[in-house]
Amino acid sequence: MRNTLIRSALIRGTATAWTQQPQQQQFTSVEPPADPPAGDPPSDPPTDPPTDPPADPPKEEPDWKKEARKWEDIAKKNKSKAEAHDKAEADKLDATQKANKERDDAATEAAETKAENARLRAALKYKLSDEDVETFLTGVAADRVDDVAKALAKRLAKAAPAAGGAPAGGAGGKAKAGNLTDAVNGYYQQ
Protein backbone atom coordinates (compact mmCIF):
# COMPACT_ATOMS: atom_id res chain seq x y z
CA MET A 1 0.00 0.00 0.00
CA ARG A 2 2.89 2.24 0.75
CA ASN A 3 4.15 1.94 -2.78
CA THR A 4 0.71 2.74 -4.11
CA LEU A 5 0.50 5.96 -2.11
CA ILE A 6 3.93 7.05 -3.23
CA ARG A 7 3.21 6.14 -6.83
CA SER A 8 -0.12 7.99 -6.90
CA ALA A 9 1.56 10.99 -5.31
CA LEU A 10 4.26 10.94 -7.91
CA ILE A 11 1.77 10.64 -10.75
CA ARG A 12 -0.22 13.55 -9.47
CA GLY A 13 2.92 15.61 -9.08
CA THR A 14 2.55 16.27 -5.40
CA ALA A 15 5.71 16.96 -3.44
CA THR A 16 4.65 15.22 -0.22
CA ALA A 17 3.76 11.59 0.33
CA TRP A 18 2.84 9.50 3.34
CA THR A 19 5.26 6.99 4.53
CA GLN A 20 4.15 4.60 7.13
CA GLN A 21 6.43 3.30 9.79
CA PRO A 22 5.40 0.90 12.52
CA GLN A 23 4.52 3.34 15.29
CA GLN A 24 4.66 6.84 13.86
CA GLN A 25 3.69 8.71 10.77
CA GLN A 26 6.06 11.03 9.05
CA PHE A 27 6.01 13.32 6.13
CA THR A 28 8.73 12.77 3.67
CA SER A 29 9.58 15.00 0.75
CA VAL A 30 9.69 13.20 -2.53
CA GLU A 31 10.96 14.69 -5.74
CA PRO A 32 9.06 13.74 -8.86
CA PRO A 33 11.19 11.66 -11.25
CA ALA A 34 12.59 13.36 -14.32
CA ASP A 35 11.28 10.58 -16.56
CA PRO A 36 8.27 8.48 -15.78
CA PRO A 37 8.93 4.75 -15.31
CA ALA A 38 8.90 2.76 -18.53
CA GLY A 39 6.04 0.47 -17.56
CA ASP A 40 3.59 3.16 -16.53
CA PRO A 41 1.13 4.55 -19.03
CA PRO A 42 1.54 8.25 -19.81
CA SER A 43 -0.51 10.37 -17.51
CA ASP A 44 -2.00 13.82 -17.81
CA PRO A 45 0.43 16.62 -17.11
CA PRO A 46 0.21 17.88 -13.56
CA THR A 47 -2.04 20.87 -13.06
CA ASP A 48 -0.60 23.78 -11.18
CA PRO A 49 -2.79 25.84 -8.93
CA PRO A 50 -3.68 29.23 -10.47
CA THR A 51 -0.98 31.79 -9.92
CA ASP A 52 -3.20 34.84 -10.66
CA PRO A 53 -3.63 37.07 -7.66
CA PRO A 54 -7.26 37.76 -6.70
CA ALA A 55 -8.78 40.66 -8.67
CA ASP A 56 -9.89 42.75 -5.73
CA PRO A 57 -9.63 41.86 -2.13
CA PRO A 58 -13.12 41.60 -0.67
CA LYS A 59 -14.28 44.90 0.75
CA GLU A 60 -16.03 45.20 4.01
CA GLU A 61 -19.81 45.44 3.63
CA PRO A 62 -21.15 48.73 4.91
CA ASP A 63 -23.50 48.67 7.82
CA TRP A 64 -26.73 49.48 5.99
CA LYS A 65 -28.69 50.29 9.11
CA LYS A 66 -26.01 52.77 10.17
CA GLU A 67 -26.04 54.35 6.70
CA ALA A 68 -29.85 54.59 6.74
CA ARG A 69 -29.81 56.27 10.14
CA LYS A 70 -27.15 58.71 8.95
CA TRP A 71 -29.23 59.81 5.94
CA GLU A 72 -32.39 59.93 8.02
CA ASP A 73 -30.65 62.31 10.43
CA ILE A 74 -29.51 64.49 7.51
CA ALA A 75 -33.06 64.55 6.14
CA LYS A 76 -34.45 65.58 9.53
CA LYS A 77 -31.92 68.40 9.77
CA ASN A 78 -32.84 69.64 6.28
CA LYS A 79 -36.61 69.35 6.81
CA SER A 80 -37.00 72.90 8.11
CA LYS A 81 -34.96 74.25 5.20
CA ALA A 82 -37.09 72.29 2.73
CA GLU A 83 -40.30 73.57 4.31
CA ALA A 84 -39.03 77.15 4.18
CA HIS A 85 -38.10 76.68 0.53
CA ASP A 86 -41.52 75.23 -0.30
CA LYS A 87 -43.23 78.14 1.50
CA ALA A 88 -41.11 80.67 -0.39
CA GLU A 89 -41.96 78.99 -3.69
CA ALA A 90 -45.68 79.01 -2.81
CA ASP A 91 -45.52 82.68 -1.80
CA LYS A 92 -43.69 83.48 -5.00
CA LEU A 93 -46.31 81.61 -7.01
CA ASP A 94 -49.12 83.28 -5.06
CA ALA A 95 -47.54 86.67 -5.69
CA THR A 96 -47.24 85.89 -9.38
CA GLN A 97 -50.83 84.69 -9.59
CA LYS A 98 -52.01 87.71 -7.64
CA ALA A 99 -50.11 90.06 -9.96
CA ASN A 100 -51.54 88.31 -13.01
CA LYS A 101 -55.07 88.58 -11.63
CA GLU A 102 -54.60 92.27 -10.82
CA ARG A 103 -53.25 92.85 -14.33
CA ASP A 104 -56.24 91.06 -15.90
CA ASP A 105 -58.70 92.96 -13.69
CA ALA A 106 -57.08 96.26 -14.62
CA ALA A 107 -57.22 95.41 -18.33
CA THR A 108 -60.92 94.45 -18.03
CA GLU A 109 -61.72 97.63 -16.11
CA ALA A 110 -59.85 99.74 -18.68
CA ALA A 111 -61.81 98.13 -21.53
CA GLU A 112 -65.12 98.71 -19.70
CA THR A 113 -64.18 102.34 -18.99
CA LYS A 114 -63.20 102.86 -22.63
CA ALA A 115 -66.55 101.44 -23.80
CA GLU A 116 -68.50 103.59 -21.31
CA ASN A 117 -66.59 106.68 -22.44
CA ALA A 118 -67.37 105.86 -26.08
CA ARG A 119 -71.10 105.42 -25.24
CA LEU A 120 -71.23 108.79 -23.47
CA ARG A 121 -69.47 110.57 -26.35
CA ALA A 122 -71.85 108.96 -28.83
CA ALA A 123 -74.86 109.97 -26.70
CA LEU A 124 -73.69 113.60 -26.69
CA LYS A 125 -72.77 113.59 -30.38
CA TYR A 126 -76.04 112.04 -31.62
CA LYS A 127 -78.27 113.47 -28.83
CA LEU A 128 -79.38 110.05 -27.50
CA SER A 129 -81.21 109.64 -24.20
CA ASP A 130 -79.74 107.72 -21.28
CA GLU A 131 -82.41 105.05 -21.77
CA ASP A 132 -81.44 104.57 -25.42
CA VAL A 133 -77.77 104.33 -24.51
CA GLU A 134 -78.46 101.71 -21.83
CA THR A 135 -80.85 99.73 -23.99
CA PHE A 136 -79.06 99.73 -27.33
CA LEU A 137 -75.40 100.49 -26.69
CA THR A 138 -74.63 98.43 -23.57
CA GLY A 139 -72.44 95.47 -24.43
CA VAL A 140 -71.25 97.00 -27.71
CA ALA A 141 -67.47 97.07 -28.15
CA ALA A 142 -65.90 100.52 -27.81
CA ASP A 143 -64.72 100.57 -31.43
CA ARG A 144 -68.27 99.89 -32.72
CA VAL A 145 -70.21 102.25 -30.41
CA ASP A 146 -70.01 105.22 -32.79
CA ASP A 147 -71.35 103.20 -35.76
CA VAL A 148 -74.22 101.72 -33.72
CA ALA A 149 -75.09 105.12 -32.23
CA LYS A 150 -75.10 106.70 -35.70
CA ALA A 151 -77.52 104.03 -37.00
CA LEU A 152 -79.69 104.47 -33.91
CA ALA A 153 -79.83 108.24 -34.42
CA LYS A 154 -80.93 107.73 -38.06
CA ARG A 155 -83.77 105.46 -36.93
CA LEU A 156 -84.82 107.94 -34.29
CA ALA A 157 -84.86 110.70 -36.88
CA LYS A 158 -87.14 108.61 -39.13
CA ALA A 159 -89.43 107.83 -36.20
CA ALA A 160 -89.68 111.51 -35.16
CA PRO A 161 -92.81 113.42 -36.29
CA ALA A 162 -92.50 115.26 -39.60
CA ALA A 163 -92.48 119.04 -39.72
CA GLY A 164 -96.24 119.19 -40.35
CA GLY A 165 -97.01 117.33 -37.12
CA ALA A 166 -97.69 113.97 -38.78
CA PRO A 167 -95.51 111.23 -37.25
CA ALA A 168 -93.10 109.39 -39.48
CA GLY A 169 -93.88 105.72 -39.87
CA GLY A 170 -97.60 106.11 -39.08
CA ALA A 171 -97.33 106.11 -35.30
CA GLY A 172 -100.43 108.23 -34.93
CA GLY A 173 -98.68 111.00 -32.98
CA LYS A 174 -98.01 108.85 -29.93
CA ALA A 175 -94.19 108.76 -30.33
CA LYS A 176 -91.87 111.24 -28.64
CA ALA A 177 -88.98 112.56 -30.64
CA GLY A 178 -85.53 111.41 -29.54
CA ASN A 179 -86.52 108.16 -27.80
CA LEU A 180 -86.41 105.07 -29.97
CA THR A 181 -88.06 102.86 -27.37
CA ASP A 182 -91.10 105.12 -27.23
CA ALA A 183 -91.11 105.40 -31.00
CA VAL A 184 -91.12 101.63 -31.42
CA ASN A 185 -93.79 101.18 -28.75
CA GLY A 186 -95.92 103.95 -30.33
CA TYR A 187 -95.62 102.34 -33.74
CA TYR A 188 -96.88 98.98 -32.51
CA GLN A 189 -99.70 100.42 -30.34
CA GLN A 190 -101.74 101.74 -33.26
C-alpha positions in Angstrom: 0.0 0.0 0.0 2.9 2.2 0.8 4.2 1.9 -2.8 0.7 2.7 -4.1 0.5 6.0 -2.1 3.9 7.1 -3.2 3.2 6.1 -6.8 -0.1 8.0 -6.9 1.6 11.0 -5.3 4.3 10.9 -7.9 1.8 10.6 -10.8 -0.2 13.5 -9.5 2.9 15.6 -9.1 2.6 16.3 -5.4 5.7 17.0 -3.4 4.6 15.2 -0.2 3.8 11.6 0.3 2.8 9.5 3.3 5.3 7.0 4.5 4.1 4.6 7.1 6.4 3.3 9.8 5.4 0.9 12.5 4.5 3.3 15.3 4.7 6.8 13.9 3.7 8.7 10.8 6.1 11.0 9.1 6.0 13.3 6.1 8.7 12.8 3.7 9.6 15.0 0.7 9.7 13.2 -2.5 11.0 14.7 -5.7 9.1 13.7 -8.9 11.2 11.7 -11.2 12.6 13.4 -14.3 11.3 10.6 -16.6 8.3 8.5 -15.8 8.9 4.8 -15.3 8.9 2.8 -18.5 6.0 0.5 -17.6 3.6 3.2 -16.5 1.1 4.6 -19.0 1.5 8.2 -19.8 -0.5 10.4 -17.5 -2.0 13.8 -17.8 0.4 16.6 -17.1 0.2 17.9 -13.6 -2.0 20.9 -13.1 -0.6 23.8 -11.2 -2.8 25.8 -8.9 -3.7 29.2 -10.5 -1.0 31.8 -9.9 -3.2 34.8 -10.7 -3.6 37.1 -7.7 -7.3 37.8 -6.7 -8.8 40.7 -8.7 -9.9 42.7 -5.7 -9.6 41.9 -2.1 -13.1 41.6 -0.7 -14.3 44.9 0.8 -16.0 45.2 4.0 -19.8 45.4 3.6 -21.1 48.7 4.9 -23.5 48.7 7.8 -26.7 49.5 6.0 -28.7 50.3 9.1 -26.0 52.8 10.2 -26.0 54.4 6.7 -29.9 54.6 6.7 -29.8 56.3 10.1 -27.2 58.7 8.9 -29.2 59.8 5.9 -32.4 59.9 8.0 -30.7 62.3 10.4 -29.5 64.5 7.5 -33.1 64.5 6.1 -34.5 65.6 9.5 -31.9 68.4 9.8 -32.8 69.6 6.3 -36.6 69.3 6.8 -37.0 72.9 8.1 -35.0 74.2 5.2 -37.1 72.3 2.7 -40.3 73.6 4.3 -39.0 77.2 4.2 -38.1 76.7 0.5 -41.5 75.2 -0.3 -43.2 78.1 1.5 -41.1 80.7 -0.4 -42.0 79.0 -3.7 -45.7 79.0 -2.8 -45.5 82.7 -1.8 -43.7 83.5 -5.0 -46.3 81.6 -7.0 -49.1 83.3 -5.1 -47.5 86.7 -5.7 -47.2 85.9 -9.4 -50.8 84.7 -9.6 -52.0 87.7 -7.6 -50.1 90.1 -10.0 -51.5 88.3 -13.0 -55.1 88.6 -11.6 -54.6 92.3 -10.8 -53.3 92.9 -14.3 -56.2 91.1 -15.9 -58.7 93.0 -13.7 -57.1 96.3 -14.6 -57.2 95.4 -18.3 -60.9 94.5 -18.0 -61.7 97.6 -16.1 -59.8 99.7 -18.7 -61.8 98.1 -21.5 -65.1 98.7 -19.7 -64.2 102.3 -19.0 -63.2 102.9 -22.6 -66.5 101.4 -23.8 -68.5 103.6 -21.3 -66.6 106.7 -22.4 -67.4 105.9 -26.1 -71.1 105.4 -25.2 -71.2 108.8 -23.5 -69.5 110.6 -26.3 -71.8 109.0 -28.8 -74.9 110.0 -26.7 -73.7 113.6 -26.7 -72.8 113.6 -30.4 -76.0 112.0 -31.6 -78.3 113.5 -28.8 -79.4 110.1 -27.5 -81.2 109.6 -24.2 -79.7 107.7 -21.3 -82.4 105.0 -21.8 -81.4 104.6 -25.4 -77.8 104.3 -24.5 -78.5 101.7 -21.8 -80.9 99.7 -24.0 -79.1 99.7 -27.3 -75.4 100.5 -26.7 -74.6 98.4 -23.6 -72.4 95.5 -24.4 -71.2 97.0 -27.7 -67.5 97.1 -28.2 -65.9 100.5 -27.8 -64.7 100.6 -31.4 -68.3 99.9 -32.7 -70.2 102.2 -30.4 -70.0 105.2 -32.8 -71.4 103.2 -35.8 -74.2 101.7 -33.7 -75.1 105.1 -32.2 -75.1 106.7 -35.7 -77.5 104.0 -37.0 -79.7 104.5 -33.9 -79.8 108.2 -34.4 -80.9 107.7 -38.1 -83.8 105.5 -36.9 -84.8 107.9 -34.3 -84.9 110.7 -36.9 -87.1 108.6 -39.1 -89.4 107.8 -36.2 -89.7 111.5 -35.2 -92.8 113.4 -36.3 -92.5 115.3 -39.6 -92.5 119.0 -39.7 -96.2 119.2 -40.4 -97.0 117.3 -37.1 -97.7 114.0 -38.8 -95.5 111.2 -37.3 -93.1 109.4 -39.5 -93.9 105.7 -39.9 -97.6 106.1 -39.1 -97.3 106.1 -35.3 -100.4 108.2 -34.9 -98.7 111.0 -33.0 -98.0 108.9 -29.9 -94.2 108.8 -30.3 -91.9 111.2 -28.6 -89.0 112.6 -30.6 -85.5 111.4 -29.5 -86.5 108.2 -27.8 -86.4 105.1 -30.0 -88.1 102.9 -27.4 -91.1 105.1 -27.2 -91.1 105.4 -31.0 -91.1 101.6 -31.4 -93.8 101.2 -28.7 -95.9 103.9 -30.3 -95.6 102.3 -33.7 -96.9 99.0 -32.5 -99.7 100.4 -30.3 -101.7 101.7 -33.3 
